[in-house]
Amino acid sequence: MKSFIRKLYMKAQLNYPLLRRQTRMGVRMRLLAWYFLLTACTVIVSLQVTRQIYCDSLKAKADASIIKEIERFKLMSDKYTYVSTPKLLDKFITNYAPTRNEYVITLLNDQVYKSKPELSQDIQEKLPSLVQQWRQKAEFERGKVYIAPSRIRYAGQSMTKNEDKGTVIAINDSSADYQAGTSAIVLVMQVTIVVLIIFFIVAWITTGKVLYPLRLVTETAHSISESDMTLRIPVQGSDEIAELTTTLNEMLDRLQFAFDSQQRFLNDVSHELRTPITIIQGHLEMLQFCPEKQPETMALVMDELDRMNRLVNDLLLLAKTERPDFLKLKPEELDWLTEEIFLKARSFANRNWKLESKGLSPITVDRQRLTQAVMNLVQNAVRHTMQGDTITLGSSVKGDFVYIWVSDTGEGIAPENQKRIFDRFARATKHDQNFEGHGLGLSIVSAIAVAHGGKVELSSSLGYGSTFTIVIPLVPSNDAIHESNTPKRRPFVKSGLFSF
């Protein structure tokens, strides 16, 4: 396990500079590139659509205006049938009120007769070719608009009286309007480019701030080593990145707890197995010089091996408490379970045994694990009492919690030792120093209580005895069933008198 983690860490160290550059530049540049591309496409499409709408509006307005003048000439020619063609053309020109970019040109026998207003330079340059086109048309189609080069649109109407052919041509030259619209769009595009550049700079700075927690994640992951996993990523804000940061910190907590548990387990095993192995090795080496002591040596070796076996089993049990399948929860009756444990406890030693109370409530627990925890408390009470002392067992239900306690009238525990006796291999009294166990009993009790989602409370005074109380929820939570290995679930020891 450790070699695999070390390989992954060394591989990450080798690849880290490249990964860091890709994280800082790749993601940031891809985000901004897509942002700039989408914005530019939106602006270009919007300008193109706006220009098309503007051009269509100019065309529609020009067509309506010139058709209106042609219809007006048609009505006038129908009304003044007795008027000669030159006079009719003069009357039409006189009554014509020109508008911007619009002109009326009259032809008399296919020759330019009069025009109003004065023709622009562009129209004058193109007038010969336009007149040639008009002469080729025997009759203009009523209501039809013709298109000439350079944004010139025109419509015409002809009539003949007394062998005089008169023609009215209404012209609209939108070149200036098109040029003005194009200039406006170019100006808008220039301003848009400047604004996009400013927005790009602002977006670059903003994305840098947004991606800063991700860079912290990378840098923190690079800084975390097998020997130091205490670094955490600062959480800023309450957005998705903050949630990701919180999740990664929780994952690091779980990893650190797992590594610490593994390291603690290895340290405990190496520390506690060193003594019996040394004893066994020394006696076996001496056996060749004292063969007559073989029975005594073998008895001592077997005793040490039994002690090593108990130690390994206890350590394995503590390691299993961190697995999600450690408990097998089933409904149990608290009063029956309490009475059963009391009957088993009375056979441990000659003490004054008392069953103080039995809780009357169904509970959901792992019967075997809970019994093991209480029996460890009983063994601890027997070890710290003498013949004639009282050991009391009891259980009760208060609120949403179940209380199971073991109380004795033994020597008690000093206040300075009450917080550390739940640690592995902790020994608090002279009885503990002489006892053949390994100091794992209370650690197992605390681990089983925590696995149920509860804790162990302690009330003790020197010379007056101790009371250990296992407190577990009446209804187990999902955390107790599936997450007994989380670092937040650790023994809670409370000092003070606990009364019922």
C-alpha positions as CSV (number, residue, x, y, z in Angstrom):
1,M,0.0,0.0,0.0
2,K,2.7,2.5,1.0
3,S,4.9,1.6,-2.0
4,F,2.0,2.1,-4.4
5,I,1.2,5.5,-2.9
6,R,4.9,6.4,-3.1
7,K,5.0,5.5,-6.8
8,L,1.9,7.6,-7.5
9,Y,3.4,10.5,-5.6
10,M,6.8,10.3,-7.5
11,K,4.9,10.1,-10.8
12,A,2.9,13.2,-9.9
13,Q,6.1,15.0,-9.0
14,L,7.6,14.3,-12.4
15,N,4.5,15.3,-14.3
16,Y,3.6,18.3,-12.1
17,P,5.3,21.2,-14.1
18,L,3.5,20.2,-17.3
19,L,0.2,19.6,-15.5
20,R,0.5,22.9,-13.8
21,R,1.1,24.8,-17.0
22,Q,-1.9,23.0,-18.6
23,T,-4.1,23.9,-15.7
24,R,-3.1,27.5,-15.5
25,M,-2.9,28.2,-19.3
26,G,-5.0,25.5,-21.0
27,V,-8.3,25.8,-19.0
28,R,-8.0,29.6,-18.8
29,M,-7.3,30.0,-22.5
30,R,-9.9,27.6,-23.6
31,L,-12.6,29.4,-21.5
32,L,-11.6,32.8,-22.8
33,A,-11.2,31.5,-26.4
34,W,-14.7,30.1,-26.4
35,Y,-16.0,33.3,-24.7
36,F,-14.3,35.5,-27.3
37,L,-15.4,33.3,-30.2
38,L,-19.1,33.2,-29.1
39,T,-19.1,37.0,-28.5
40,A,-17.4,37.7,-31.8
41,C,-19.9,35.5,-33.7
42,T,-22.8,37.1,-31.9
43,V,-21.6,40.6,-32.8
44,I,-20.9,39.7,-36.4
45,V,-24.2,38.0,-36.9
46,S,-26.0,40.9,-35.2
47,L,-24.3,43.5,-37.4
48,Q,-25.0,41.6,-40.5
49,V,-28.7,41.2,-39.7
50,T,-28.9,44.9,-38.7
51,R,-27.3,45.9,-42.0
52,Q,-29.7,43.7,-44.0
53,I,-32.7,45.1,-42.2
54,Y,-31.4,48.6,-42.8
55,C,-30.9,48.0,-46.5
56,D,-34.3,46.3,-46.9
57,S,-35.9,49.3,-45.1
58,L,-34.2,51.7,-47.6
59,K,-35.4,49.7,-50.5
60,A,-38.9,49.5,-49.3
61,K,-39.1,53.2,-48.6
62,A,-37.5,54.2,-52.0
63,D,-39.9,51.9,-53.9
64,A,-42.9,53.2,-52.2
65,S,-41.9,56.8,-52.9
66,I,-41.2,56.5,-56.6
67,I,-44.3,54.4,-57.2
68,K,-46.3,57.1,-55.5
69,E,-45.0,59.7,-57.9
70,I,-45.7,57.6,-60.9
71,E,-49.3,56.9,-59.7
72,R,-49.7,60.6,-59.2
73,F,-48.6,61.3,-62.8
74,K,-51.0,58.6,-64.1
75,L,-53.9,60.2,-62.2
76,M,-53.0,63.7,-63.6
77,S,-52.8,62.4,-67.2
78,D,-56.2,60.8,-66.8
79,K,-57.7,64.0,-65.4
80,Y,-56.3,66.5,-67.8
81,T,-57.0,64.7,-71.1
82,Y,-57.4,68.0,-73.0
83,V,-54.0,69.3,-72.0
84,S,-51.1,68.9,-74.4
85,T,-48.1,66.7,-73.5
86,P,-45.6,69.5,-72.8
87,K,-48.1,71.4,-70.6
88,L,-49.0,68.2,-68.7
89,L,-45.3,67.6,-68.1
90,D,-44.8,71.2,-67.0
91,K,-47.8,71.0,-64.6
92,F,-46.5,67.7,-63.1
93,I,-43.0,69.2,-62.6
94,T,-44.5,72.4,-61.0
95,N,-46.6,70.4,-58.5
96,Y,-43.8,68.0,-57.6
97,A,-42.4,68.4,-54.1
98,P,-39.1,66.6,-54.1
99,T,-37.8,64.7,-51.1
100,R,-34.3,63.7,-50.1
101,N,-32.4,61.6,-52.7
102,E,-35.4,61.7,-55.1
103,Y,-35.6,63.2,-58.5
104,V,-38.2,63.4,-61.4
105,I,-37.0,63.6,-65.0
106,T,-39.4,64.1,-67.9
107,L,-38.8,63.0,-71.4
108,L,-40.5,64.5,-74.5
109,N,-40.3,62.3,-77.5
110,D,-37.5,60.4,-75.8
111,Q,-35.4,63.5,-75.2
112,V,-34.7,65.0,-71.7
113,Y,-37.3,67.7,-71.2
114,K,-37.1,68.9,-67.6
115,S,-36.0,67.6,-64.2
116,K,-36.6,68.5,-60.6
117,P,-34.6,69.1,-58.4
118,E,-31.1,69.7,-59.7
119,L,-29.5,66.3,-60.5
120,S,-26.7,65.1,-58.3
121,Q,-23.2,64.6,-59.8
122,D,-23.7,60.8,-59.7
123,I,-27.0,61.0,-61.5
124,Q,-25.6,63.4,-64.2
125,E,-22.6,61.0,-64.8
126,K,-25.0,58.1,-65.3
127,L,-27.8,60.1,-67.1
128,P,-26.7,59.3,-70.7
129,S,-26.7,55.5,-70.1
130,L,-30.0,55.8,-68.2
131,V,-31.7,57.8,-71.0
132,Q,-30.5,55.1,-73.5
133,Q,-32.2,52.5,-71.3
134,W,-35.4,54.5,-71.1
135,R,-35.5,55.0,-74.9
136,Q,-35.3,51.2,-75.4
137,K,-38.5,50.7,-73.4
138,A,-41.6,51.2,-75.4
139,E,-43.7,51.2,-72.3
140,F,-42.8,51.0,-68.7
141,E,-44.7,48.4,-66.7
142,R,-47.0,50.1,-64.2
143,G,-45.8,49.6,-60.6
144,K,-42.5,48.0,-61.5
145,V,-39.2,49.3,-60.1
146,Y,-36.1,49.0,-62.1
147,I,-32.6,48.9,-60.7
148,A,-29.6,50.7,-62.1
149,P,-26.0,50.6,-60.9
150,S,-24.9,52.5,-57.8
151,R,-28.0,52.1,-55.7
152,I,-30.3,53.9,-58.2
153,R,-33.9,52.7,-58.4
154,Y,-36.4,54.2,-60.8
155,A,-39.9,53.7,-62.2
156,G,-41.5,55.3,-65.3
157,Q,-44.8,56.1,-67.0
158,S,-45.4,57.1,-70.6
159,M,-48.3,58.7,-72.4
160,T,-48.9,60.0,-76.0
161,K,-51.0,62.9,-77.1
162,N,-51.1,64.5,-80.6
163,E,-48.1,62.4,-81.6
164,D,-46.1,63.8,-78.6
165,K,-44.8,61.1,-76.3
166,G,-44.3,62.2,-72.8
167,T,-42.5,60.1,-70.1
168,V,-42.1,60.7,-66.4
169,I,-39.1,58.9,-64.6
170,A,-39.1,58.9,-60.8
171,I,-35.6,58.2,-59.5
172,N,-34.3,57.4,-56.0
173,D,-30.6,57.5,-55.3
174,S,-29.9,55.8,-52.0
175,S,-26.1,55.8,-52.3
176,A,-25.6,58.4,-49.6
177,D,-27.9,56.5,-47.2
178,Y,-26.1,53.2,-47.8
179,Q,-22.8,54.9,-47.3
180,A,-24.0,56.5,-44.1
181,G,-25.3,53.1,-42.8
182,T,-22.1,51.4,-43.8
183,S,-20.0,54.0,-42.0
184,A,-22.2,53.6,-38.9
185,I,-21.7,49.9,-38.9
186,V,-18.0,50.2,-39.4
187,L,-17.9,52.6,-36.4
188,V,-20.0,50.2,-34.3
189,M,-17.6,47.4,-35.3
190,Q,-14.5,49.4,-34.3
191,V,-16.1,50.3,-30.9
192,T,-17.1,46.6,-30.5
193,I,-13.6,45.5,-31.1
194,V,-12.3,47.9,-28.5
195,V,-15.0,46.8,-26.0
196,L,-14.2,43.1,-26.7
197,I,-10.5,43.7,-25.9
198,I,-11.4,45.4,-22.7
199,F,-13.9,42.7,-21.8
200,F,-11.2,40.1,-22.7
201,I,-8.8,41.7,-20.3
202,V,-11.4,41.8,-17.5
203,A,-12.4,38.2,-18.3
204,W,-8.8,37.2,-18.1
205,I,-8.4,38.7,-14.6
206,T,-11.8,37.3,-13.5
207,T,-11.1,33.8,-14.7
208,G,-7.8,34.0,-13.0
209,K,-9.6,34.7,-9.7
210,V,-12.2,32.0,-10.3
211,L,-9.6,29.4,-11.2
212,Y,-7.4,30.4,-8.2
213,P,-8.9,27.7,-5.9
214,L,-8.1,25.1,-8.6
215,R,-4.5,26.2,-8.6
216,L,-4.5,26.0,-4.9
217,V,-5.8,22.4,-5.2
218,T,-3.0,21.5,-7.5
219,E,-0.3,23.2,-5.3
220,T,-1.7,21.7,-2.1
221,A,-1.8,18.3,-3.7
222,H,1.8,18.7,-4.8
223,S,2.8,19.9,-1.3
224,I,1.1,17.0,0.5
225,S,3.6,14.2,1.1
226,E,3.4,10.8,2.8
227,S,4.9,12.3,5.9
228,D,2.9,15.5,6.0
229,M,-0.8,15.5,5.1
230,T,-1.9,18.4,7.3
231,L,-2.2,21.0,4.5
232,R,-5.7,22.0,3.5
233,I,-7.1,24.1,0.8
234,P,-8.6,27.5,1.9
235,V,-12.3,27.7,1.2
236,Q,-13.5,31.0,-0.4
237,G,-17.1,31.9,-1.1
238,S,-20.0,29.5,-1.4
239,D,-20.1,28.6,-5.1
240,E,-19.4,25.3,-6.8
241,I,-15.7,25.7,-6.6
242,A,-16.0,26.3,-2.8
243,E,-18.1,23.1,-2.6
244,L,-15.4,21.2,-4.6
245,T,-12.8,22.6,-2.2
246,T,-14.7,21.5,0.8
247,T,-15.2,18.0,-0.6
248,L,-11.5,17.7,-1.4
249,N,-10.6,18.8,2.2
250,E,-13.0,16.2,3.6
251,M,-11.4,13.6,1.3
252,L,-7.9,14.7,2.6
253,D,-9.2,14.4,6.2
254,R,-10.3,10.8,5.4
255,L,-7.0,10.0,3.8
256,Q,-5.0,11.4,6.6
257,F,-7.1,9.5,9.1
258,A,-6.6,6.3,7.1
259,F,-2.8,6.9,6.9
260,D,-2.6,7.8,10.6
261,S,-4.6,4.7,11.5
262,Q,-2.3,2.6,9.4
263,Q,0.8,4.2,10.8
264,R,-0.5,3.9,14.4
265,F,-1.4,0.2,13.8
266,L,2.1,-0.5,12.5
267,N,3.7,1.4,15.4
268,D,1.6,-0.4,17.9
269,V,2.3,-3.8,16.4
270,S,6.0,-3.2,16.2
271,H,6.2,-1.8,19.7
272,E,4.2,-4.5,21.4
273,L,5.5,-7.5,19.5
274,R,9.1,-6.6,20.0
275,T,9.2,-7.7,23.7
276,P,7.6,-11.2,23.3
277,I,9.7,-11.8,20.2
278,T,12.9,-10.8,22.1
279,I,11.9,-13.1,25.0
280,I,11.2,-16.1,22.8
281,Q,14.4,-15.6,20.8
282,G,16.5,-15.3,24.0
283,H,15.1,-18.5,25.6
284,L,15.4,-20.5,22.4
285,E,19.0,-19.4,22.0
286,M,19.7,-20.5,25.6
287,L,18.0,-23.8,25.1
288,Q,21.1,-25.3,23.4
289,F,23.2,-24.6,26.5
290,C,20.5,-25.8,29.0
291,P,18.7,-28.7,27.4
292,E,17.4,-29.8,30.8
293,K,15.2,-26.7,30.9
294,Q,13.4,-27.6,27.7
295,P,9.9,-28.1,29.4
296,E,10.1,-24.8,31.2
297,T,11.3,-23.0,28.1
298,M,8.6,-24.5,25.9
299,A,5.9,-23.5,28.5
300,L,7.3,-19.9,28.5
301,V,7.4,-19.7,24.7
302,M,3.9,-21.0,24.4
303,D,2.7,-18.5,27.0
304,E,4.4,-15.6,25.0
305,L,2.9,-16.9,21.8
306,D,-0.6,-17.0,23.3
307,R,-0.1,-13.4,24.5
308,M,1.1,-12.4,21.0
309,N,-2.0,-14.1,19.5
310,R,-4.3,-12.2,21.8
311,L,-2.5,-9.0,20.9
312,V,-2.9,-9.6,17.2
313,N,-6.5,-10.5,17.5
314,D,-7.2,-7.3,19.5
315,L,-5.4,-5.1,17.0
316,L,-7.2,-6.8,14.1
317,L,-10.5,-6.1,15.9
318,L,-9.6,-2.4,16.3
319,A,-8.7,-2.3,12.6
320,K,-12.1,-3.8,11.6
321,T,-14.0,-1.1,13.5
322,E,-13.0,1.3,10.8
323,R,-14.7,-0.9,8.1
324,P,-18.3,-0.1,7.0
325,D,-19.3,-3.8,7.5
326,F,-18.0,-4.0,11.1
327,L,-21.5,-4.0,12.6
328,K,-24.4,-6.3,11.9
329,L,-27.3,-4.4,13.4
330,K,-30.5,-6.3,14.4
331,P,-33.4,-5.4,16.7
332,E,-32.9,-6.4,20.3
333,E,-34.8,-6.1,23.6
334,L,-32.7,-4.0,26.0
335,D,-33.9,-5.6,29.2
336,W,-33.2,-9.1,28.0
337,L,-29.8,-8.1,26.7
338,T,-28.9,-6.4,30.0
339,E,-29.9,-9.4,32.0
340,E,-28.0,-11.8,29.7
341,I,-24.8,-9.7,30.1
342,F,-25.2,-9.6,33.9
343,L,-25.5,-13.4,34.1
344,K,-22.3,-13.8,32.1
345,A,-20.5,-11.1,34.2
346,R,-21.2,-12.8,37.5
347,S,-19.0,-15.8,36.6
348,F,-15.9,-13.6,36.1
349,A,-14.8,-13.2,39.8
350,N,-16.0,-13.3,43.4
351,R,-17.5,-9.8,43.7
352,N,-20.6,-8.3,45.1
353,W,-22.6,-8.2,41.8
354,K,-25.7,-5.9,41.4
355,L,-28.1,-5.4,38.6
356,E,-29.3,-1.8,39.1
357,S,-31.9,-1.4,36.4
358,K,-33.0,-2.7,33.0
359,G,-34.2,-0.4,30.2
360,L,-37.5,-1.3,28.7
361,S,-37.2,-0.5,25.0
362,P,-36.4,-2.2,21.7
363,I,-33.0,-1.2,20.3
364,T,-31.1,-1.8,17.1
365,V,-27.5,-2.9,17.8
366,D,-24.9,-5.5,17.0
367,R,-25.5,-7.9,19.9
368,Q,-22.1,-9.6,19.9
369,R,-20.1,-6.4,19.6
370,L,-22.1,-4.6,22.3
371,T,-21.8,-7.6,24.6
372,Q,-18.0,-7.6,23.9
373,A,-17.7,-4.0,24.9
374,V,-19.6,-4.4,28.1
375,M,-17.7,-7.5,29.0
376,N,-14.4,-5.6,28.5
377,L,-15.7,-3.0,31.0
378,V,-16.6,-5.8,33.4
379,Q,-13.1,-7.2,33.1
380,N,-11.6,-3.8,33.7
381,A,-13.8,-3.4,36.8
382,V,-12.8,-6.8,38.1
383,R,-9.1,-5.9,37.6
384,H,-9.4,-2.7,39.6
385,T,-11.5,-4.2,42.5
386,M,-10.9,-6.8,45.2
387,Q,-13.0,-9.5,46.8
388,G,-15.9,-7.9,48.6
389,D,-16.1,-4.8,46.3
390,T,-19.3,-4.1,44.4
391,I,-19.7,-4.1,40.7
392,T,-22.9,-2.8,39.3
393,L,-24.5,-3.2,35.9
394,G,-27.5,-1.4,34.5
395,S,-29.2,0.1,31.4
396,S,-31.8,2.7,30.7
397,V,-33.3,4.8,28.0
398,K,-33.5,8.6,28.2
399,G,-34.7,10.6,25.3
400,D,-33.2,9.3,22.0
401,F,-30.3,7.5,23.7
402,V,-29.5,4.2,25.3
403,Y,-27.3,4.1,28.4
404,I,-25.5,0.9,29.5
405,W,-23.1,1.3,32.4
406,V,-20.6,-0.7,34.6
407,S,-19.8,0.8,38.0
408,D,-17.3,-0.4,40.6
409,T,-16.1,0.6,44.1
410,G,-12.5,0.0,43.3
411,E,-9.4,2.3,43.4
412,G,-10.7,4.8,40.8
413,I,-8.7,6.7,38.1
414,A,-6.8,9.9,38.6
415,P,-8.2,12.9,36.7
416,E,-5.0,13.3,34.6
417,N,-5.3,9.8,33.3
418,Q,-9.0,9.8,32.5
419,K,-8.5,11.3,29.1
420,R,-5.8,8.9,27.9
421,I,-7.0,5.6,29.2
422,F,-9.0,5.1,25.9
423,D,-5.8,5.3,23.9
424,R,-4.2,2.1,22.7
425,F,-1.7,0.5,25.2
426,A,-2.5,3.1,27.9
427,R,-2.0,2.0,31.5
428,A,-3.2,4.2,34.2
429,T,-2.8,2.4,37.6
430,K,-0.5,0.0,39.3
431,H,-2.9,-2.9,38.6
432,D,-2.6,-2.1,34.9
433,Q,1.2,-2.2,35.1
434,N,1.1,-5.8,36.5
435,F,-1.8,-7.0,34.4
436,E,-0.9,-9.4,31.5
437,G,-3.1,-7.6,29.0
438,H,-2.0,-5.0,26.5
439,G,-4.1,-2.0,27.3
440,L,-6.4,-2.4,24.4
441,G,-9.7,-3.2,26.3
442,L,-11.0,0.3,26.7
443,S,-9.8,1.2,23.1
444,I,-12.0,-1.6,21.8
445,V,-15.0,-0.4,24.0
446,S,-14.7,3.1,22.6
447,A,-14.3,1.8,19.0
448,I,-17.5,-0.3,19.3
449,A,-19.4,2.6,20.9
450,V,-18.3,5.0,18.1
451,A,-19.2,2.4,15.4
452,H,-22.7,2.5,16.8
453,G,-22.7,6.3,16.5
454,G,-22.2,6.8,20.3
455,K,-19.5,7.4,22.8
456,V,-18.1,6.3,26.2
457,E,-18.5,8.5,29.3
458,L,-16.4,8.2,32.4
459,S,-17.0,9.3,35.9
460,S,-14.3,8.4,38.4
461,S,-12.6,9.5,41.7
462,L,-9.6,8.1,43.4
463,G,-10.6,5.8,46.2
464,Y,-14.3,5.8,45.3
465,G,-14.4,3.7,42.1
466,S,-15.4,4.4,38.5
467,T,-18.4,4.4,36.3
468,F,-18.1,3.7,32.5
469,T,-21.2,4.4,30.5
470,I,-21.8,3.4,26.9
471,V,-24.1,5.9,25.2
472,I,-25.6,5.0,21.8
473,P,-28.5,6.4,19.8
474,L,-31.8,4.6,20.2
475,V,-32.2,4.5,16.4
476,P,-28.8,4.2,14.6
477,S,-28.0,6.7,11.9
478,N,-26.6,6.0,8.5
479,D,-23.2,7.3,9.7
480,A,-23.2,4.7,12.4
481,I,-23.9,1.9,10.0
482,H,-21.8,2.9,7.0
483,E,-19.3,5.5,8.1
484,S,-17.7,4.3,11.2
485,N,-14.3,4.9,9.7
486,T,-14.6,8.7,9.4
487,P,-12.1,10.8,11.3
488,K,-14.9,12.8,13.0
489,R,-16.1,9.7,14.8
490,R,-13.7,9.5,17.7
491,P,-14.1,8.6,21.4
492,F,-15.7,11.2,23.6
493,V,-14.7,11.0,27.3
494,K,-16.7,13.0,29.8
495,S,-15.6,13.5,33.4
496,G,-18.0,14.1,36.2
497,L,-20.6,12.1,38.1
498,F,-23.3,10.3,36.1
499,S,-26.4,9.5,38.1
500,F,-29.6,7.7,37.4
